[in-house]
Amino acid sequence: MHVGGRASSTPLFVPRPSGGERLRPGARPGALSVQTRRLEQDHPAPAVCSFLCAAAGLVTGGFAVADAVAGPQIGRLVDRFGQARVLPCALGAHAGAVALLLAGSVPDLVAGVLVGATLPQLSALSAARWTALLSGERAAALPTAFALEALANGVAYMSGPALVSVLGAAGHPGAGVLLAAALVVGGGLALAAQRRTMPPLTGHAERRHAGRALLHSAFPRQVALGLALGVFFGAMQVSVAAYAVGRGTPDAAALLYLAFNCTNLVGGWAYGAWRYGGSPRRHQAAAAACLTAASLPLTFLDTPLAIGAALALTGLAVPVLLILTSVLTESLVPRAVLTQAFTWSSSANAAGTAGAAAVAGRVVDMGGAHGGFSVAVGAAVVMTALALGGPRDSSPDVPKSSAPAKPRRRTRPPHGGIRPPTEKPS
């Protein structure tokens, strides 16, 4: 990964745990970075290097913004027409957009926007399937299912950049984008072929009524928490890279990321295997508070060992927050708009990551790596405040399932249905 000044804010870190999309978060932005490095080798002049880095950041930012804006709209179409009809169309459009990007027949920014706008959020589709499969008496297993998704995402984020680096070192920088696109299209088609696990469709009237739950205060709070978590991701990635480069050991960034990602896997596995009960809202508040406490020392620690230990502690809390965001979203939103709700959470996370990468890059330029870590701490504090405010939210007035509500049991009046006459006051 290339890091240097504003170029450090180019790559994205967007957790999206599902199918062939799992490798895409690290692979595609990493491919952009590899291409930028190779261009820098061909054009070593500082002015040209700065221009190329800015161009790569602009394309990556356009991709992230388009992905965040278009994702919920694709989710709305899926809720209306079903995954089997919408997913192949979206994947075909995405493959065409990637072909335009690789061919260079349109400006890179336009191609990046098209690639992001046509990318189906497979994580939302997978979460909706888990919800449909584990309904009723099996709903208690949902946290374990979402933990499994978080584990797969963590493995993908570690392997994606490694694959792209190998391809770039072999002299094929564009192969990283092609590999990510092939995995998305192949995994998406495989998911669409599994019709037995698709959630059932609902009627137009129910979708219209259920859509009001998306405006309830409890669900926007979860979206805002996902946005803050994305800010944490983006600021942390830029700051870790800036810290390693500032010490003159850029290769140490890989080890610091490894410490974070390894404990990320442990945290997701541990929470998924946890069999004790409790309120998910309180778990979320506790995880956000732990994340704040673990990330605060990063603003003043200086030795690599201490920084690595603090990053390892933050990695334990991050997957728990991701899992609980999915659990609470599922409990707050009716099934008729559940896919759209999951895409809103993922889009908020992506938007936060893209925006924080740019903001943290400027903060690092002015105040060094510790200033970037302060941005991440601020995001953790916001998450804690949002999570602590969650228990005061009331439940939405829309029924959770699409089944009709049970009729109320009417009580018979005494004396065989004849009401006794009321006594007149004397």
N, C-alpha and C positions, 0 to 999 in steps of 0.2 A: 504494500500500500504506500502510495506516495504521500508524504506529509511535508508541508513546508509553507508556512504562512496560511493564506486562504485556501491553498490546495488541500489542506488537511480536512476541510469541511466537505469535500466532494463525495466520499463514499457514504452510503446509507446503511443503516442497521435497522431493518424492519422485520420484526418477528411475524412470520406467517406460517404456522405449522399445518401443512396439509399436502399430501400426495406429492406429485411432481413439482409442486411449487416450493417445496421445502428448501431446495438448493438455491432458488432464485434470489432470496434476500442478500446473501453474501456474494453470489456469483456474478450477477449482472453489474452492480456498481464496481465490483472488483475488476471486471473486464474493462470498464471505462478507465480505471486507474492504470491498468497495465498498458492500455493504448496510449494514455497520456505520457507515461514514462518513456515509451518507445519514441513518441514524437519529440520528447525533450532530448533524447539521445541524438535524433536527427537534426534538431534545431536547438543547440545549447545556448543560444543567446538569451540573456535574462528576460528581455522584453517579449521575445517570442514564447518563451517558457511560461511567463505569466499569462499571456493571452490564451495559450492552449489550456492552461489550468482553469482559467475563468470560463472558457467555452465548455470544458467538460463539466464544471459545476453547474453551468446554466442548463445543459442538456439533462443532467441528473435531477436538478430541481424541477424542470418541466415534467419529467417522468413522474416524480413523486407527487406533484400537485395534481396532475391529470389522474393518477391512480386514486388519490384521495377523493377527488370530486366525482369521478365516474363510478367508483366502486359501489356506493349505495344505490345508484340508479340501476346497475346490473342486478344487485340484490333484490330490488323491487320487482324487476322483470322475472326473476327466478321465483319469487313468492307468488306471482300471478300465473306464470305459464309452466313452471316446473323446471327442475335442473336438466332433464333429458332434452328439452327443447331449446333452452337458452344457452347452456354450456357449450355445445358444439359450435354454435354460431359465434359466440364470443371467442372461442379458441381459434376459429378460422380467421377472424378479423385480427386477432393478436399475431398469428403467424404471418399474415400479410404485412402488418406494421413492422415486424422485425425484419422481414425481407426488404422493405423500403429503407430501414436503417442501415442494413449491411450493404445494400447496393449503392447507397449514397445518391439516389435519384431525387431526393427532397432534402431540404436543409435539415441538419442534425437536430435542431430544436423541435422542428415540426415532427420529425420521426420519433423523437423521444416522447413527445406529448401523445402521439398516436399509440405508441407501445404501452404507455401507462394507462391510457383511457380504455384500451381494449383488454387489459389484463384482468381476468376473472379472479376474484378473491376466493381461492379454493378453501382457505381456512374457514371462512364463514359457511361454505357449503358443507364442509366436513362437520363443523359444530352443529349445524342444523340436523344432520343425519344422526349424530350421537343423541341429540335431544329426542328425536323421533323413536330411536331404538330403545332408549332407556327412559321410558315414560312410565307413569303410574307407580307400581310397587318397586320398580328398578331405578327410580330417579335418584336414589341415594348413591348410585355408582357413577353419577355424572362427574363429580370432581376427579375421580380416578381416570375417567376417559379423557377429560381435558388435561390432566397431568401427563397422560401418554402422548397427547399432541404436543405438549410443551417439551417433552423429552426428545421427540423426533425433530422438533424445531431447533433445539440446542445442538443436536448432532449435525444437522444440516448447516447451521451457521459456522460450525468449525470446519466442515469439509468443503463448503462452497468456495471460500477464498483460496483454500489450498489447491483445489482443482484449477481455478482460474490462473493462479500463479504458475502452476506447472505448464499450462497451455501457453501462457505468455512467455515463459522462459524458453519454450520450444519454438518460438517465433510465430505463433498464431494468436495474436491478441484478440481478434474478432471471434475466435472459436469459443471464448467464454460466453459471449452473448448468445451464440448459436446453441451452445450446450444448455444454457438456462431456458431458452425458448423451447428446445426439444423436450426438456423435462416437464415444463409447464403443459405443453400440448399433449404429450404422451400421458402424463399423470391425469390431466383433466379428462381426456377421452376414456381412460380406464375408470375414472370415477363416474362418468356419465353412463357407462355400460352397466354399472351395478344398480339396476333399477329396484331391486328388492329393498334396499336401504333408503330409498328416497322418501322424504317426508311427504305426506299426502297434501294435495291442494285444497284450498278453502274457497268459499264463494266470495263474490264481489262485495256483497253486503257486509260479510264478516270482516273482510280486509279493510273496508272503509271504516268500520266501527273500531277495529283493532288499531288502526293507524294513530288514533288519538293517544294510545299508550306511549308512543315515541316522544310525545310532547310533555309527558308527565315528569315531574321534577326528579324522580329517582333515576330514570334512564339517562337523561342528559348529564346527570352527575357522573355516571359511569363513563360516558363518552368524554367528559372533561378529564376524568382520571386517566383514561387512555391517552389523551392528548398530552397530559403532563408526563406520563411514562415515556412517550415518544421523545419529549424534550430531554428527559433524563438520558435516554439512549444516545441521542445525537450529541449532546454535550459531553457525555462520558467518552465516546469514541474519539472525538476531536481532542479532548484534553489528555487522554492516555497517550495518543500519538505525539502530541506536542511535548509532553513530559519526557518521553523517550528521546525525541530529537533534541530537545533542549539540553539534555545531559550528554549529548554526543554519542549515544548508543541507540540508534533507531531500531536495531534488531530486537532490543528489549521489549518493544511494544508487543511483539508477538507473544512473548512469555506472559506479559501482563494480561493480554486478552485471554490467553489460555487459562490463567488462574480464574478469571471471571467466568468463563464458559464452563469449566469443569465443575465449579461449585453450583453453577446454574443447573446443571444436570442433576446434581445431588439434591438441590432444593426441590426441584420438580418431582423427583422420585420419592423423596421423603414425605412431601405433602400428599402425593397420590396414595402412598401406602398407609397414611395416618388413618386410623379407624375410630378416633374419638370424635364425638359430636361437638356441637357448638354453632354459634351463629356465623354464617359466612361474612356478614358485615363486620362483626368484631374481629374475625380473622384478617379481613382486609385492612382494617384500621391498625391492627398490631403489625402486620407485614409492612405497611407504609411507614409506621413509626420506626421499625427496625431498619428499614432502608435509609431513613434520614439519619439515624444515629450512626450507621456504618459508613455512610458517605461523608459525613461532616469532617472526620480527620483528614480526608483527602485535600482539604483546603490549606493545611499547614504542614503535613508530613512531606519529607523530602527524600528519604532513602528508598531505593527500589524495593527492598524487602518489606518495608512498612506499607508502601503503596500497594504492593501485591497482596498483602494480607487484608488491607481494607477493601480492595476490589473483590477478593474472594468472599468476604462477608456480604457485600452488596449483591453478589451473584446468588446467594442463598435466598434472598427475599424477592428478587425479580420474578422468577417463575410462579411463585405463590400469588403475586399480584395479577399476573396474566391469567392464571387458572380461576381465581376468584372473580375477576371481571367477567369471564365467560359464564360462570355459575350464576352470578347476580343478574346478568343480562337475560339469561334464560328464565329466571324466576320473575322478572319484571315485565316481560314483553309477551303478548299472546303469540301462539304458534303461527297465526296468519301473516305476521310481519317479522318473524324471527330471523330469517336470512338477512333481511334489510338491516335489522338491528345489529347483527354481528358485523356486517360490513361497515356500519357507522363506527363501531369501535375500532376496527382495523384501520379504517381511513383516518380516524383521528390520531392513531398511533403513528401512521406514516407521515401525516402532515406535521406532527410535532417533531419527528425526527429530522425531516427536511429543514424546517425552520430553525431548529436548535443548532443544526450543523453550521448554518450560515452565521447565526448570532454568536455561537461559541467561538467560531473561527475569528471573528473580529475581537471578541473579548480576549482571546489568547494573544492576538497580535498586540494588544495594549497592556495586558497584565500578566501574561505568561500562562502556563498550564494551571496554576492554582486559581486563576480567574475563571478558566473554563470549568474547573471542578465546582466553583461556586455556583455557576449556572445549574449544574446537575443537582447540587444540594437544594437550591431554590425550588426546582421542580419536585424534589422529594418532599419538601415542606408543604407544597401545594397539594400533593397527593395525600399527605397525612390529614390536612384540613378537610379535604373532600371526603375522605373515608370516615373521619370522625363525625361528619355531618350526616352520613348515610343513615344511621339508625333512626333519625328523626323523620325520615321520609315515610309517608304513608303508602300503602299498597294501591296500585292502580285499580280503577273500578271496572276493568275489562276482564272477563273470565280467561283463565290461563289456557285451557284447552278449547278445541273447536266443538266439543260435544255440548249439546244443549244442557242448560242448567236443570238440575233436578227440581221438580215442583215442590212447593212447600206443603208440608203435611198440615191439613186443616183439622183443627180440634172440634169435636162435636160439642154442642152445648148440652148441659145436663137435661134430664127428664125427657129422653127420647127425642131430642131435637126441638122441643118446645121450650122456649125461654120462660122462666117464671116471671109472673107479672111483678113489676116493681111496686113496692109499697108507697102509697102516697103519704106524704108527710102529714102528720096530724096537726 
